[in-house]
Amino acid sequence: MVGATGGQFTAQSALGTLSLIIWTLIITISVKYCLFVMRADNNGEGGILALMSLIGANGFAPGVRILTGMGLLGAALIYGDGVITPAISVLSALEGVNVVTASFKPYVMPAAVAILVGLFAAQRYGTEKIGRAFGPIMLLWFLVIALLGATAISKHPGVIAALDPRHAVEYLAHAGRVGFMVLGGVFLCITGGEALYADMGHFGKGPIRLGWYAIVLPALLISYAGQTAFMLDKGSVSGNPFFQIAPAWSIYPLVVLATLATIIASQAIITGAFSMTRQGMQLGWLPGVSIRQTSDRIYGQIYVPVVNWLLMAATVLTTIAFGSSDRLAGAYGTAVSTTMLLTTCLLYKAMRDVWRWPTAIAAAVTAFFVVVDGSFFLANLTKILEGGWLPLTFALMLFVVMVTWRNGIDAVHAALTQSAEVGDKFLSDLKAGLIPRVQGTTVFLTRSTQKVSRLLVDHAKFVGVLPNKAIALGVVFENTPRISGSDCRVVEHLGEGLWHLVARFGFFEIPDLRRALSRTQGLDFAIDVDAAKFVGSRDLVVHSPHGGTMHGWRLALFAFLFRNSVKMVDRFNLPPKNTVEISRQIEI
């Protein structure tokens, strides 16, 4: 705080900064996120992708292109923040030992790396088990910081005056450029807000609100007020005041407790990244990856190996490169402040189109939040050269991946579309008995929405026969998180022994085709899932010599992602022994 006020520490600057922290927590988290943003849930699911889907912006359709771009960029920025949050959290906790002795300082970074590696390695066991193990410790953490803060406040109760927002307004009005810079530091107290929204599907809005209002918010307010009281009592403090207000004998236990608490805080952003990946994959913005359900009681508890290990590598490298929380502070907050501003912009669309608010009310509420979020966004832009470029770079890379994947998939679907004449001829040949039939049931997983897919035609052409029970099955992910009683439904009976079926899933579900097929509606026979054969495609994407839609590095990137996306056996829970993938060359 001394540095933030240009070296002139005064009671007015201390109260002004504390007032900024208090009202930032109240306005941004308690009001904006808990009361407004969490209300914009997509059937219980949160996160900026769920919000984007809720307002009908899941695609670059006319009229929503800008909103779609905002949603994708906001989602990508959360991944960027996911790299910084664990690193700075664990580093800052371990650095508390420096209050007692400087001999541990050379070991802070290696110890942080070891803890982070352990945290990411433990993800395979499931976030439910991690939560059960550390949940009570988190409660103890908030009780301890509240107790330490209350003890310091009792020696200087005048800090309670910071509850008056006029202290914040007066400080900003007179501090000038320094006050603007302070906003970048103040913002660090709310950087977990967007992760709170993204994790809503894991815990539910009710428990999150209860935990925030009853435990977290009071503890944070008392802790920050206590640190300010300690600084006012001492007149000048160097280093982290949080650890200095604690008795000397308690520093080591407090560092251990703080480290465990930061592990839980880091867990929130990791699980948020897992949820965001599943949503992005089902909504068509990310390639298919392996997802494991880690709880048989809580559907939202998942583990995404590739995201986990990529985050771990990026986080560990960032920790080694920066080495201390002070150096990382410049990189922290830039991504989240941008995401929060984008969320506010999307929220206006929800107010108007989903909640049906009058334009005047929606515009007034949005304008207020834009002023607050915009101030923090501009303040954090000053950190770009200090390290803010790092999460922004990660986010830009992921944004390019998401847009490239969507454009590539659209190009593949267009390439697989065949003329209606081809389909009609296939059906006429089938009716005339020109296509030999064999005993058995085969399910063809198609990428096309056409009633006669190219996969079905290619199979009959190259194999020369068709099963007497052939099912063309399309998979559709809806813009809603879950569909009650997911099953397959007959779209059309195309001919003798040939049906077109569609299985629909919510974007938050793990698609289980075996279960869905066992509950098929509209067929005059039951599908024996264990005996049926499954045929899909494992296509090779190449550039069209006639001038395709993708060129150069974008085509190479999409081809790499397409080639390495999860196999349909793993994604759709199909029996490996009864599943065949046909390799085709697709020109786009």
Secondary structure by P-SEA (a helix, b strand, c coil): ccccccccccaaaaaaaaaaaaaaaaaccccccccccccccccccccaaaaaaaacccccccccaaaaaaaaaaaaaaaaaaacaaaaaaaaaaacccccccccccaaaaaaaaaaaaaaaaccccaaaaaaacaaaaaaaaaaaaaaaaaaaaacccccccccaaaaaaaaaccaaaaaaaaaaaaccccaaaaaaaacccccaaaaaaaaacccaaaaaaaaaaaaaaaaaacccccccccccccccaaaaaaaaaaaaaaaaaaaaaaaaaaaaaaaaaacccccccccccccccccccccaaaaaaaaaaaaaaaaaaccccccccccaaaaaaaaaaaaaaaaaaacccccccaaaaaaaaaaaaaaaaaaaaaacccccccaaaaaaaaaaaaaaaaaaaaaaaaaaaaacccaaaaaaaaaaaaaccccccbbbbbbbccccccccaaaaaaaaaccccccbbbbbbbbbcccccccbbbbbbcccccccbbbbbbbbcccccccaaaaaaaccccccccccccbbbbbbbbbbbbbccccccccaaaaaaaaaaaaccccccccccccccbbbbbbbbcc
